[in-house]
Amino acid sequence: MPKVNFTSALRRFYPDLKPFEIEAKTVSDILKHLNQNYPGLTDYLVDEQGRLRQHVNIFIGDKLIKDKIGLQDVLSKDDEVYIMQALSGG
C-alpha cells in the first residue's frame, strides 16, 4: 500500500497527522481520505475547484505529481507520497 508522509508544518496544525498507509489508486483517493479523517486539511491543500493550491507540492517518490488539476496521478503499492507546502520568501 502507498505510504503517505507530511511535513512538520502540516503536523503543527494537525498534531494527530502521522504517516499512514492506504489502499489508494490515485492522489485524489488520498485527499478524500484526508478530508474524511482530518476536517479542514484538504481546504489547505486544494482550492474550491479541487486543484492543488500553488503553495502545496505533492511528490510520489522523488517526482512531483503531474496532474495538479484532477490529481489523478496513479499510485503503485510501493510508492511513498510526500505532501508538503512550498516555501517562498527571500
Chimera marker file (.cmm) of the C-alpha trace (Angstrom):
<marker_set name="trace">
<marker id="1" x="0.000" y="0.000" z="0.000" r="1" g="1" b="0" radius="0.5"/>
<marker id="2" x="1.267" y="3.515" z="-0.699" r="1" g="1" b="0" radius="0.5"/>
<marker id="3" x="2.664" y="5.322" z="2.340" r="1" g="1" b="0" radius="0.5"/>
<marker id="4" x="1.721" y="8.982" z="2.854" r="1" g="1" b="0" radius="0.5"/>
<marker id="5" x="4.105" y="11.391" z="4.632" r="1" g="1" b="0" radius="0.5"/>
<marker id="6" x="3.725" y="15.031" z="5.699" r="1" g="1" b="0" radius="0.5"/>
<marker id="7" x="5.970" y="17.951" z="6.558" r="1" g="1" b="0" radius="0.5"/>
<marker id="8" x="6.203" y="19.095" z="10.153" r="1" g="1" b="0" radius="0.5"/>
<marker id="9" x="4.466" y="22.382" z="9.243" r="1" g="1" b="0" radius="0.5"/>
<marker id="10" x="1.264" y="20.499" z="8.402" r="1" g="1" b="0" radius="0.5"/>
<marker id="11" x="1.537" y="18.441" z="11.574" r="1" g="1" b="0" radius="0.5"/>
<marker id="12" x="1.781" y="21.672" z="13.552" r="1" g="1" b="0" radius="0.5"/>
<marker id="13" x="-1.847" y="22.408" z="12.656" r="1" g="1" b="0" radius="0.5"/>
<marker id="14" x="-2.931" y="18.753" z="12.791" r="1" g="1" b="0" radius="0.5"/>
<marker id="15" x="-0.915" y="17.151" z="15.618" r="1" g="1" b="0" radius="0.5"/>
<marker id="16" x="-2.576" y="13.751" z="15.127" r="1" g="1" b="0" radius="0.5"/>
<marker id="17" x="-1.447" y="13.674" z="11.484" r="1" g="1" b="0" radius="0.5"/>
<marker id="18" x="1.019" y="10.815" z="11.198" r="1" g="1" b="0" radius="0.5"/>
<marker id="19" x="2.405" y="8.940" z="8.200" r="1" g="1" b="0" radius="0.5"/>
<marker id="20" x="-0.015" y="6.227" z="7.149" r="1" g="1" b="0" radius="0.5"/>
<marker id="21" x="-0.516" y="3.531" z="4.556" r="1" g="1" b="0" radius="0.5"/>
<marker id="22" x="-3.661" y="3.493" z="2.468" r="1" g="1" b="0" radius="0.5"/>
<marker id="23" x="-5.173" y="1.489" z="-0.341" r="1" g="1" b="0" radius="0.5"/>
<marker id="24" x="-5.315" y="4.268" z="-2.895" r="1" g="1" b="0" radius="0.5"/>
<marker id="25" x="-5.070" y="4.238" z="-6.665" r="1" g="1" b="0" radius="0.5"/>
<marker id="26" x="-4.619" y="7.990" z="-7.169" r="1" g="1" b="0" radius="0.5"/>
<marker id="27" x="-3.544" y="11.108" z="-5.301" r="1" g="1" b="0" radius="0.5"/>
<marker id="28" x="-7.213" y="12.122" z="-5.306" r="1" g="1" b="0" radius="0.5"/>
<marker id="29" x="-8.035" y="8.995" z="-3.268" r="1" g="1" b="0" radius="0.5"/>
<marker id="30" x="-5.539" y="10.088" z="-0.619" r="1" g="1" b="0" radius="0.5"/>
<marker id="31" x="-7.089" y="13.555" z="-0.407" r="1" g="1" b="0" radius="0.5"/>
<marker id="32" x="-10.564" y="12.046" z="0.003" r="1" g="1" b="0" radius="0.5"/>
<marker id="33" x="-9.252" y="10.020" z="2.933" r="1" g="1" b="0" radius="0.5"/>
<marker id="34" x="-7.663" y="13.128" z="4.452" r="1" g="1" b="0" radius="0.5"/>
<marker id="35" x="-10.891" y="15.085" z="4.076" r="1" g="1" b="0" radius="0.5"/>
<marker id="36" x="-12.819" y="12.405" z="5.973" r="1" g="1" b="0" radius="0.5"/>
<marker id="37" x="-10.267" y="11.983" z="8.757" r="1" g="1" b="0" radius="0.5"/>
<marker id="38" x="-8.830" y="15.485" z="9.161" r="1" g="1" b="0" radius="0.5"/>
<marker id="39" x="-11.599" y="18.032" z="8.520" r="1" g="1" b="0" radius="0.5"/>
<marker id="40" x="-10.259" y="21.247" z="7.029" r="1" g="1" b="0" radius="0.5"/>
<marker id="41" x="-6.909" y="19.854" z="5.921" r="1" g="1" b="0" radius="0.5"/>
<marker id="42" x="-7.881" y="19.439" z="2.282" r="1" g="1" b="0" radius="0.5"/>
<marker id="43" x="-9.073" y="23.064" z="2.208" r="1" g="1" b="0" radius="0.5"/>
<marker id="44" x="-5.454" y="23.967" z="2.847" r="1" g="1" b="0" radius="0.5"/>
<marker id="45" x="-4.220" y="21.633" z="0.091" r="1" g="1" b="0" radius="0.5"/>
<marker id="46" x="-6.727" y="22.200" z="-2.735" r="1" g="1" b="0" radius="0.5"/>
<marker id="47" x="-8.811" y="25.146" z="-3.910" r="1" g="1" b="0" radius="0.5"/>
<marker id="48" x="-12.586" y="25.370" z="-4.386" r="1" g="1" b="0" radius="0.5"/>
<marker id="49" x="-12.324" y="23.596" z="-7.761" r="1" g="1" b="0" radius="0.5"/>
<marker id="50" x="-10.291" y="20.716" z="-6.296" r="1" g="1" b="0" radius="0.5"/>
<marker id="51" x="-6.994" y="21.836" z="-7.874" r="1" g="1" b="0" radius="0.5"/>
<marker id="52" x="-3.772" y="21.695" z="-5.915" r="1" g="1" b="0" radius="0.5"/>
<marker id="53" x="-3.012" y="25.088" z="-4.378" r="1" g="1" b="0" radius="0.5"/>
<marker id="54" x="0.107" y="26.946" z="-5.544" r="1" g="1" b="0" radius="0.5"/>
<marker id="55" x="1.803" y="26.714" z="-2.153" r="1" g="1" b="0" radius="0.5"/>
<marker id="56" x="1.422" y="22.907" z="-1.937" r="1" g="1" b="0" radius="0.5"/>
<marker id="57" x="3.569" y="20.226" z="-3.576" r="1" g="1" b="0" radius="0.5"/>
<marker id="58" x="2.889" y="16.512" z="-3.674" r="1" g="1" b="0" radius="0.5"/>
<marker id="59" x="5.618" y="14.083" z="-4.632" r="1" g="1" b="0" radius="0.5"/>
<marker id="60" x="5.360" y="10.412" z="-5.488" r="1" g="1" b="0" radius="0.5"/>
<marker id="61" x="8.813" y="9.216" z="-4.558" r="1" g="1" b="0" radius="0.5"/>
<marker id="62" x="11.149" y="11.913" z="-5.841" r="1" g="1" b="0" radius="0.5"/>
<marker id="63" x="8.859" y="13.047" z="-8.675" r="1" g="1" b="0" radius="0.5"/>
<marker id="64" x="6.453" y="15.977" z="-8.442" r="1" g="1" b="0" radius="0.5"/>
<marker id="65" x="2.922" y="14.960" z="-9.439" r="1" g="1" b="0" radius="0.5"/>
<marker id="66" x="1.945" y="15.928" z="-12.976" r="1" g="1" b="0" radius="0.5"/>
<marker id="67" x="-1.821" y="16.328" z="-12.601" r="1" g="1" b="0" radius="0.5"/>
<marker id="68" x="-2.310" y="19.299" z="-10.284" r="1" g="1" b="0" radius="0.5"/>
<marker id="69" x="-5.863" y="19.838" z="-11.541" r="1" g="1" b="0" radius="0.5"/>
<marker id="70" x="-7.540" y="16.425" z="-11.324" r="1" g="1" b="0" radius="0.5"/>
<marker id="71" x="-4.984" y="14.794" z="-9.003" r="1" g="1" b="0" radius="0.5"/>
<marker id="72" x="-5.224" y="11.563" z="-10.970" r="1" g="1" b="0" radius="0.5"/>
<marker id="73" x="-1.551" y="10.575" z="-10.811" r="1" g="1" b="0" radius="0.5"/>
<marker id="74" x="-1.544" y="6.791" z="-10.421" r="1" g="1" b="0" radius="0.5"/>
<marker id="75" x="-0.008" y="5.150" z="-7.363" r="1" g="1" b="0" radius="0.5"/>
<marker id="76" x="1.581" y="1.742" z="-7.017" r="1" g="1" b="0" radius="0.5"/>
<marker id="77" x="1.596" y="-0.346" z="-3.852" r="1" g="1" b="0" radius="0.5"/>
<marker id="78" x="5.219" y="0.501" z="-3.016" r="1" g="1" b="0" radius="0.5"/>
<marker id="79" x="5.013" y="4.280" z="-3.560" r="1" g="1" b="0" radius="0.5"/>
<marker id="80" x="5.854" y="6.840" z="-0.915" r="1" g="1" b="0" radius="0.5"/>
<marker id="81" x="3.822" y="10.041" z="-1.208" r="1" g="1" b="0" radius="0.5"/>
<marker id="82" x="5.033" y="13.289" z="0.339" r="1" g="1" b="0" radius="0.5"/>
<marker id="83" x="2.629" y="16.183" z="0.924" r="1" g="1" b="0" radius="0.5"/>
<marker id="84" x="4.286" y="19.492" z="1.699" r="1" g="1" b="0" radius="0.5"/>
<marker id="85" x="3.807" y="23.200" z="1.419" r="1" g="1" b="0" radius="0.5"/>
<marker id="86" x="6.082" y="25.100" z="-0.926" r="1" g="1" b="0" radius="0.5"/>
<marker id="87" x="8.304" y="27.640" z="0.790" r="1" g="1" b="0" radius="0.5"/>
<marker id="88" x="8.898" y="31.114" z="-0.552" r="1" g="1" b="0" radius="0.5"/>
<marker id="89" x="10.478" y="34.285" z="0.576" r="1" g="1" b="0" radius="0.5"/>
<marker id="90" x="13.843" y="35.871" z="0.472" r="1" g="1" b="0" radius="0.5"/>
<link id1="1" id2="2" r="1" g="1" b="0" radius="0.2"/>
<link id1="2" id2="3" r="1" g="1" b="0" radius="0.2"/>
<link id1="3" id2="4" r="1" g="1" b="0" radius="0.2"/>
<link id1="4" id2="5" r="1" g="1" b="0" radius="0.2"/>
<link id1="5" id2="6" r="1" g="1" b="0" radius="0.2"/>
<link id1="6" id2="7" r="1" g="1" b="0" radius="0.2"/>
<link id1="7" id2="8" r="1" g="1" b="0" radius="0.2"/>
<link id1="8" id2="9" r="1" g="1" b="0" radius="0.2"/>
<link id1="9" id2="10" r="1" g="1" b="0" radius="0.2"/>
<link id1="10" id2="11" r="1" g="1" b="0" radius="0.2"/>
<link id1="11" id2="12" r="1" g="1" b="0" radius="0.2"/>
<link id1="12" id2="13" r="1" g="1" b="0" radius="0.2"/>
<link id1="13" id2="14" r="1" g="1" b="0" radius="0.2"/>
<link id1="14" id2="15" r="1" g="1" b="0" radius="0.2"/>
<link id1="15" id2="16" r="1" g="1" b="0" radius="0.2"/>
<link id1="16" id2="17" r="1" g="1" b="0" radius="0.2"/>
<link id1="17" id2="18" r="1" g="1" b="0" radius="0.2"/>
<link id1="18" id2="19" r="1" g="1" b="0" radius="0.2"/>
<link id1="19" id2="20" r="1" g="1" b="0" radius="0.2"/>
<link id1="20" id2="21" r="1" g="1" b="0" radius="0.2"/>
<link id1="21" id2="22" r="1" g="1" b="0" radius="0.2"/>
<link id1="22" id2="23" r="1" g="1" b="0" radius="0.2"/>
<link id1="23" id2="24" r="1" g="1" b="0" radius="0.2"/>
<link id1="24" id2="25" r="1" g="1" b="0" radius="0.2"/>
<link id1="25" id2="26" r="1" g="1" b="0" radius="0.2"/>
<link id1="26" id2="27" r="1" g="1" b="0" radius="0.2"/>
<link id1="27" id2="28" r="1" g="1" b="0" radius="0.2"/>
<link id1="28" id2="29" r="1" g="1" b="0" radius="0.2"/>
<link id1="29" id2="30" r="1" g="1" b="0" radius="0.2"/>
<link id1="30" id2="31" r="1" g="1" b="0" radius="0.2"/>
<link id1="31" id2="32" r="1" g="1" b="0" radius="0.2"/>
<link id1="32" id2="33" r="1" g="1" b="0" radius="0.2"/>
<link id1="33" id2="34" r="1" g="1" b="0" radius="0.2"/>
<link id1="34" id2="35" r="1" g="1" b="0" radius="0.2"/>
<link id1="35" id2="36" r="1" g="1" b="0" radius="0.2"/>
<link id1="36" id2="37" r="1" g="1" b="0" radius="0.2"/>
<link id1="37" id2="38" r="1" g="1" b="0" radius="0.2"/>
<link id1="38" id2="39" r="1" g="1" b="0" radius="0.2"/>
<link id1="39" id2="40" r="1" g="1" b="0" radius="0.2"/>
<link id1="40" id2="41" r="1" g="1" b="0" radius="0.2"/>
<link id1="41" id2="42" r="1" g="1" b="0" radius="0.2"/>
<link id1="42" id2="43" r="1" g="1" b="0" radius="0.2"/>
<link id1="43" id2="44" r="1" g="1" b="0" radius="0.2"/>
<link id1="44" id2="45" r="1" g="1" b="0" radius="0.2"/>
<link id1="45" id2="46" r="1" g="1" b="0" radius="0.2"/>
<link id1="46" id2="47" r="1" g="1" b="0" radius="0.2"/>
<link id1="47" id2="48" r="1" g="1" b="0" radius="0.2"/>
<link id1="48" id2="49" r="1" g="1" b="0" radius="0.2"/>
<link id1="49" id2="50" r="1" g="1" b="0" radius="0.2"/>
<link id1="50" id2="51" r="1" g="1" b="0" radius="0.2"/>
<link id1="51" id2="52" r="1" g="1" b="0" radius="0.2"/>
<link id1="52" id2="53" r="1" g="1" b="0" radius="0.2"/>
<link id1="53" id2="54" r="1" g="1" b="0" radius="0.2"/>
<link id1="54" id2="55" r="1" g="1" b="0" radius="0.2"/>
<link id1="55" id2="56" r="1" g="1" b="0" radius="0.2"/>
<link id1="56" id2="57" r="1" g="1" b="0" radius="0.2"/>
<link id1="57" id2="58" r="1" g="1" b="0" radius="0.2"/>
<link id1="58" id2="59" r="1" g="1" b="0" radius="0.2"/>
<link id1="59" id2="60" r="1" g="1" b="0" radius="0.2"/>
<link id1="60" id2="61" r="1" g="1" b="0" radius="0.2"/>
<link id1="61" id2="62" r="1" g="1" b="0" radius="0.2"/>
<link id1="62" id2="63" r="1" g="1" b="0" radius="0.2"/>
<link id1="63" id2="64" r="1" g="1" b="0" radius="0.2"/>
<link id1="64" id2="65" r="1" g="1" b="0" radius="0.2"/>
<link id1="65" id2="66" r="1" g="1" b="0" radius="0.2"/>
<link id1="66" id2="67" r="1" g="1" b="0" radius="0.2"/>
<link id1="67" id2="68" r="1" g="1" b="0" radius="0.2"/>
<link id1="68" id2="69" r="1" g="1" b="0" radius="0.2"/>
<link id1="69" id2="70" r="1" g="1" b="0" radius="0.2"/>
<link id1="70" id2="71" r="1" g="1" b="0" radius="0.2"/>
<link id1="71" id2="72" r="1" g="1" b="0" radius="0.2"/>
<link id1="72" id2="73" r="1" g="1" b="0" radius="0.2"/>
<link id1="73" id2="74" r="1" g="1" b="0" radius="0.2"/>
<link id1="74" id2="75" r="1" g="1" b="0" radius="0.2"/>
<link id1="75" id2="76" r="1" g="1" b="0" radius="0.2"/>
<link id1="76" id2="77" r="1" g="1" b="0" radius="0.2"/>
<link id1="77" id2="78" r="1" g="1" b="0" radius="0.2"/>
<link id1="78" id2="79" r="1" g="1" b="0" radius="0.2"/>
<link id1="79" id2="80" r="1" g="1" b="0" radius="0.2"/>
<link id1="80" id2="81" r="1" g="1" b="0" radius="0.2"/>
<link id1="81" id2="82" r="1" g="1" b="0" radius="0.2"/>
<link id1="82" id2="83" r="1" g="1" b="0" radius="0.2"/>
<link id1="83" id2="84" r="1" g="1" b="0" radius="0.2"/>
<link id1="84" id2="85" r="1" g="1" b="0" radius="0.2"/>
<link id1="85" id2="86" r="1" g="1" b="0" radius="0.2"/>
<link id1="86" id2="87" r="1" g="1" b="0" radius="0.2"/>
<link id1="87" id2="88" r="1" g="1" b="0" radius="0.2"/>
<link id1="88" id2="89" r="1" g="1" b="0" radius="0.2"/>
<link id1="89" id2="90" r="1" g="1" b="0" radius="0.2"/>
</marker_set>
